[in-house]
């Protein structure tokens, strides 16, 4: 199993600013994943973060809006840039160690 | 493109009842299927993982089945308790460890 620590757990941000979310895994993992869960919706994959290479983004998500860092095998960050109210969601990171494990999520509210 | 559907969207039952949650997927070429639990405003807790070669998995009062050829999975909860109240999500891994999620079933167990 894996334990994933994600922070912040929640934040309220002004329009036009950015929020950086951090995820720390208690073991080394090859791939980490970032998901968005819009209000009342299920999870949608934003990107896959591999250590030592650029993240791979899913259709509809771009690096300028969601830059990702993966400096080592236990850590990743997701930045949500130029915030608008439509970015208000829960953002979750995930890693797979035989099965998928998730952080506790970051609830972002943009005002 | 893989699509995952969960029925019903919401379910309310009295404590002690046995219940079944359903998950269907359109592309049977999957590596595994995972059931999660999500409490309000929180991250996901992994419940059961079924590999594509398996027919079912059990953990305590939970039993998950998989019929890959028909694109269906069920989660059976025995002797339901109020603490089982949560949203239950199924997710299909079609490759590259990317998960496609259903919309979830919101379960309420009434004391």
Interface residues (C-beta under 8 A of the other chain):
Chain A: X6 X31 X33 X41 X42 X43 X44 X45 X48 X90 X92 X94 X96 X98 X99 X100 X101 X102 X103 X104 X105 X107
Chain B: X32 X34 X36 X41 X42 X43 X44 X45 X46 X49 X89 X91 X93 X96 X97 X98 X99 X100 X101 X102 X103 X104
